[in-house]
Amino acid sequence: MANPPHQNETEVVINVQSANISLPHFSNHHYLFTIPEDASIGTVVGRLQQNQQQILSSVRFSIASHSGSSEIPFSVDQSSGRLIVNSPLDREKVAEWRFIVRLSSALNNIVGEDSDMAVGTLAMVTIRLSDVNDNAPQFHGIYERIAISEDSPIGTSVAVMSATDADSGPNSRIFFSIEQVRERR
């Protein structure tokens, strides 16, 4: 004859308490930095910061998205929030970079960044590149030889020179001068 199975019952009480999860917040909603276009790779552009009243020790900074087809030439250090140049810059190609950064909580490491439970805040970053005089003027229509009639009156226009410079502001000013004159007889 089989022994009847042994059974026992007990009451278990589970107390659910609030984890008091605090959302990390940036200290600013928009960060604006200006750096020279010849900043070298590894240059620290600036630092993103979380709200000083609510410093959480386990947050992560990341680049959330950007507009444009080019890859962003910057990275963000996940723990410190430092923005770093990670590829060459050229103001004549792209003068300003705009992208969105995310400050997320350690909870996201558990639930995943794309989870409905992921917490964090976003901020806009704008990085403007200041011009460096890195482009030579480009002449339009080169004159190797200009012939002038010997009986031309003083003040006669002999040629019109045209040039452009891809730099901006004072770096794009072009001055013309005559460096050498050769007489042919």
C-alpha positions as CSV (number, residue, x, y, z in Angstrom):
1,M,0.0,0.0,0.0
2,A,1.4,3.4,-1.0
3,N,2.0,6.1,1.6
4,P,-0.1,9.2,1.1
5,P,1.9,12.2,-0.1
6,H,3.0,14.6,2.7
7,Q,1.6,18.1,2.4
8,N,1.9,21.2,4.4
9,E,0.7,24.8,4.0
10,T,2.0,28.1,5.2
11,E,1.2,31.7,4.7
12,V,3.8,33.9,3.1
13,V,3.6,37.7,3.3
14,I,5.4,39.7,0.7
15,N,5.9,43.4,1.4
16,V,6.4,45.4,-1.8
17,Q,8.2,48.7,-1.1
18,S,8.9,51.5,-3.5
19,A,12.4,51.3,-4.9
20,N,12.4,55.1,-4.9
21,I,13.9,55.1,-8.4
22,S,15.0,58.6,-9.3
23,L,15.3,59.7,-12.9
24,P,18.7,61.2,-13.7
25,H,18.5,64.7,-15.1
26,F,20.9,66.8,-17.1
27,S,21.9,70.1,-15.5
28,N,21.0,71.8,-18.9
29,H,18.6,71.0,-21.6
30,H,20.9,72.4,-24.3
31,Y,24.7,72.4,-24.4
32,L,26.6,74.7,-26.8
33,F,30.3,74.3,-27.4
34,T,32.6,76.0,-29.8
35,I,36.0,74.5,-30.8
36,P,38.4,75.3,-33.6
37,E,38.1,73.1,-36.7
38,D,41.7,72.0,-36.4
39,A,41.1,70.4,-32.9
40,S,43.0,67.2,-32.8
41,I,41.6,63.7,-32.2
42,G,41.3,63.2,-28.4
43,T,40.5,66.8,-27.7
44,V,37.9,67.2,-24.9
45,V,35.2,69.5,-26.3
46,G,33.3,69.9,-23.0
47,R,31.5,68.0,-20.3
48,L,27.8,67.0,-19.9
49,Q,26.6,67.1,-16.3
50,Q,23.8,65.7,-14.3
51,N,21.7,67.9,-12.0
52,Q,23.8,68.8,-8.9
53,Q,20.8,68.4,-6.5
54,Q,20.4,64.8,-7.5
55,I,23.8,63.2,-8.3
56,L,23.4,59.5,-8.9
57,S,26.5,57.4,-8.8
58,S,25.4,54.9,-11.4
59,V,24.4,56.8,-14.5
60,R,25.5,56.5,-18.1
61,F,26.0,59.2,-20.8
62,S,25.4,58.2,-24.4
63,I,24.7,59.7,-27.8
64,A,21.0,59.0,-28.5
65,S,20.6,60.3,-32.1
66,H,21.7,62.9,-34.6
67,S,20.4,64.4,-37.7
68,G,22.4,64.2,-40.9
69,S,23.9,61.5,-43.0
70,S,27.5,61.9,-41.8
71,E,28.7,60.0,-38.8
72,I,29.3,62.2,-35.7
73,P,33.0,62.9,-35.3
74,F,32.5,63.0,-31.5
75,S,32.1,60.4,-28.7
76,V,30.9,60.8,-25.1
77,D,32.6,59.1,-22.2
78,Q,29.9,57.0,-20.6
79,S,30.8,57.6,-17.0
80,S,32.2,61.2,-17.0
81,G,30.1,62.8,-19.7
82,R,33.1,64.3,-21.5
83,L,32.6,65.0,-25.2
84,I,35.7,64.0,-27.2
85,V,36.8,64.6,-30.8
86,N,37.2,61.2,-32.4
87,S,37.8,62.0,-36.1
88,P,39.1,65.0,-38.1
89,L,36.9,68.1,-38.4
90,D,36.4,70.5,-41.3
91,R,34.3,73.6,-40.9
92,E,34.1,74.1,-44.7
93,K,32.2,70.7,-45.0
94,V,30.1,70.8,-41.7
95,A,30.2,74.0,-39.7
96,E,27.9,72.9,-36.9
97,W,27.0,69.5,-35.4
98,R,23.7,68.8,-33.5
99,F,22.9,65.6,-31.7
100,I,20.9,64.3,-28.8
101,V,22.5,62.8,-25.7
102,R,20.9,60.5,-23.1
103,L,21.6,60.3,-19.4
104,S,20.3,57.0,-18.2
105,S,20.1,55.2,-14.9
106,A,21.7,51.9,-13.9
107,L,18.3,50.4,-14.0
108,N,18.6,50.4,-17.8
109,N,21.5,47.9,-17.5
110,I,18.9,45.5,-16.0
111,V,15.9,46.2,-18.1
112,G,17.6,47.2,-21.3
113,E,17.8,50.7,-23.0
114,D,14.8,50.0,-25.2
115,S,12.6,48.7,-22.5
116,D,9.4,50.5,-21.4
117,M,11.0,50.6,-18.0
118,A,14.1,52.3,-19.2
119,V,14.6,55.7,-17.5
120,G,16.6,58.7,-18.5
121,T,16.5,62.1,-19.9
122,L,17.6,63.7,-23.1
123,A,19.5,66.9,-23.9
124,M,20.5,68.7,-27.2
125,V,24.2,69.3,-27.9
126,T,25.4,71.8,-30.5
127,I,29.1,72.0,-31.4
128,R,30.1,74.9,-33.6
129,L,33.4,74.8,-35.4
130,S,35.3,78.1,-35.5
131,D,37.2,78.8,-38.7
132,V,41.0,78.3,-39.0
133,N,42.8,79.8,-42.0
134,D,43.4,76.4,-43.7
135,N,42.3,77.1,-47.3
136,A,44.3,79.0,-50.0
137,P,42.4,81.4,-52.3
138,Q,41.3,79.8,-55.5
139,F,41.7,82.0,-58.6
140,H,39.1,82.0,-61.4
141,G,40.7,82.4,-64.8
142,I,44.5,82.4,-64.6
143,Y,46.3,85.1,-66.6
144,E,49.8,84.0,-67.5
145,R,50.5,86.8,-69.8
146,I,48.7,90.1,-70.2
147,A,49.6,92.3,-73.2
148,I,49.1,96.1,-72.9
149,S,49.4,98.5,-75.8
150,E,52.3,100.9,-75.2
151,D,50.1,103.9,-76.0
152,S,47.4,102.9,-73.4
153,P,46.5,105.9,-71.1
154,I,47.3,105.7,-67.4
155,G,44.5,104.1,-65.5
156,T,43.5,101.7,-68.3
157,S,42.0,98.5,-66.9
158,V,44.2,95.6,-68.2
159,A,42.6,92.6,-66.4
160,V,39.9,91.7,-63.9
161,M,41.1,89.1,-61.3
162,S,38.7,87.0,-59.4
163,A,39.3,84.7,-56.4
164,T,37.4,83.0,-53.6
165,D,38.4,81.5,-50.3
166,A,36.4,78.8,-48.5
167,D,37.4,80.1,-45.1
168,S,35.1,82.6,-43.4
169,G,35.4,86.0,-41.8
170,P,38.8,87.6,-41.7
171,N,40.3,84.3,-43.0
172,S,38.5,84.7,-46.3
173,R,39.7,88.2,-47.1
174,I,41.7,88.3,-50.3
175,F,44.2,91.0,-51.2
176,F,45.7,91.3,-54.6
177,S,49.2,92.7,-55.3
178,I,51.6,92.7,-58.2
179,E,54.6,90.8,-57.2
180,Q,56.7,90.9,-60.4
181,V,56.6,92.8,-63.7
182,R,58.5,91.7,-66.7
183,E,58.9,93.9,-69.7
184,R,59.3,92.4,-73.1
185,R,60.7,94.3,-76.0
